[in-house]
Amino acid sequence: MDVDLVVPLKHPREGKSRLRGAVAADRHAELVLALAQDTLTAVTSVAGVRRVLVVAAEPGALPMLAGLGVELVEEPVAGGLNEALRYGAELLRADSPRGLVGALQADLPALRAGDLARALSEADGRRAVVADRQGTGTTLLLAAPGAPLDPHFGAGSARLHVESGAVPLSGELPSLRSDVDTPDDLRHAATLGLGKRTAALLPAESAPVR
């Protein structure tokens, strides 16, 4: 069964405050947008992904994403990350009440389509979670068919999602676990090979392209 994914995205000027300093200050927003573009490019190439709904604070400021085969909607006012994800999941459920719905972070610039496909296969329709490489955060949350997404993103989200009934996926999935919140995270993702938009913003010797 194919999955529909919700991807939350802050305005690039405001997102990823802990990543500041990875590039020149006047290119920070460009880097945040590049992370999302490279993530979405990989996601939309996965055969098992049917729809990708980006819930954004200012979708009108992100026309460049429309060409990636995703849908853009405005997030609820002052709702926060989990509220934005619930809102997106409800929109997807309205069109496919018994379908598979998931939430994916927009900061996976090294993502390989194969890692996401393997995670979807391992989940096999169950509520499931992929933890980040530190084992504390969440990069992917999947709901069972017809069930609420019930997101608990934030500090310790991997544990909270397991406590809510999600099966922790045990596959290696290195590129799916390598989210980018800090300059160190970005350096780690670069060792896996970055998407071309993110790589273009970094010194060539430090940013192999996937």
N, C-alpha and C positions, 0 to 999 in steps of 0.2 A: 504494500500500500504506500502511495506517495505521501509526502509530508509537506505541509504549508508552514513556513517559518516567519516569525516576527523578529525584526532586527531593530533595536532602539538606537537612536542617534541624536546626540545633542548638537546644537549649532557648533560648527568647527571652531569658532572663536572662543567658545566657552568650555569645550570638552578637553579631557585629558590634562588636567592641570599638573599632575605629577610627572608628566612627560616633558614639561617645559625645560628647555636647555638642550634637548636632543638635536635640535636644529636652531638656526637663528630665530630670534623672537618674531620677526616679521614673516616667518614661514611656518609658524606653529599650526595655524589653522589649515594650511595647505597639507601639512603632515597628517593631521587628524582626518582630513578628508581622504587622503591617499590610503590610509589604513582601511577605511570603510570601503573605498572603491576596490581595493585588492581583495578584501574579504568577500564582497558581493560578486566579484568576477568569478571567484572560485565556487561560491555557493550555487550560482545560476548555471554552472556547467555540470552539476550533479544530476544524473538521470532521475534519481528518486525524490528530487525536490520539485514540487509542482508550482507553488507560488512563494514569492518573497515579498513581505509587506514591511516597508521601512516606516517606523513611527518616529517622526522627527519634530523638533520644536518649531522649525521654520522650513517646511518642505519647499516653499517657494524659492528659498535660497540654495536649493540643491538640484537644479535642473540637470546637472551632469550625471546624476544617478539614474535618471529615467532611461537613458540609453543602455543601461546594463540589464534590462529585462525585469526590473523590480517595480513595485507599486509604492507610491508615497502618500502617506496620510499625516495629518497634524495630530500631535499628541494632545491628550486632555490638558486643560489649563492647570498648572501647578500640581500635577499629580504624582510626579516622581517616577523613577524607573519601573517599579513593579506595577504601578497603575497604568503606565504606558503599555507595558507588555500585556496586562489583562485586557486592555482596550483593543489592542491589535488582535489578540487571540479571539476575542468576542466577534470582531469583524470577520475573521476567517471562519469561525464556527457558524456564523449566520448563513454562509454559502455552502458549508459542508458540515452539518451537525455531527456526523459520525466520523469525520476525517481525523487524521493525525495532525496535531499542531505542536510546534516547538518554538523555543526562543534561542536565538544565537547572538552572541556579542559581535560588535562591529569592529573589533580591534585585533583581527587575526590575519596580519598581512602575509604570513608565510603559509596560509591554509592551502592544503592540497585537497582536491576534490575526492581523491581516494580515501583520505582519512575520514571525511564527513560521510561518505558512502558506507564505510565500514562501521562507523558508529550507528548509523541508521539501521544497518543490517543486524548488528549485535543487539540493539534495543528491541527489535522484532515486535513492535507495537506496544511495548510496555512503557510505563512511566519510567524515565531514565535520565541520568545526569552524567555529563562529562566534566570532571574537575580540571582546573588549570594545573600547570606543571608543579605548582607549590602544594596542590592538594587541598586548598582552602576555598578558592573561588570557583565559579561556574562559568564555563564557556558555552555549553549547550544544555538545554533542558527540554525534554520531550514529554508530552502528555499522552496518556493512553487514548484510544479512539473514543471521541465523544466526552471525555473527561475534562474538567477544568485544568488550565495550565498551572494555576496555583504557584506563581513565582515567589521566591524568597531571596532575590538578589541583594547583595550587600555583604557586610562582614560575615565570614563563616558560612557563605551560602551553600557550599557543597554539602556540609554537614546538615544544614537545615533542609535541603532538598531530599537528602537520604531519609531524614527523620519524617518527611512528609510522604514517604513511600516510593521515592525514586530509586531505581536500581543503579548503583554506580557502575558505569561501563569500565571494564578493566583493560581494554585494548590499549596498545602503546600510543597510537594516535598523536604523535609528537606535534604536528602542525596545528591540530585542533586544540591542543592544550596550551599552546604558546600565545596567550593573549598579551597585549602590550599596554602596560600602565606606566612604566618608568623607562628611563634610558637603558638601564640594565636589561629590561625585558626586550627592548628593541634590539639590543646587541645579540641577545640569545636568538631571537627570531631570525636575525640575519644569518646565523650559522646554518639555518635550515634552507635559506634561499627565500628572499622577499619577492612579493609581487612587484611588477615593473614600476608602478606609480610611487610606491614607497621607496624602492631602491633608487629611483631617479633623484630623490631629495638628499641622499646620503653619499659620502665619498665612495667612489667605485670600489676601492679595496676593502671596504667594510660592509658592502651590501651586495653579495652575490644574488643574482636574479633566479627565481625558481623556474 
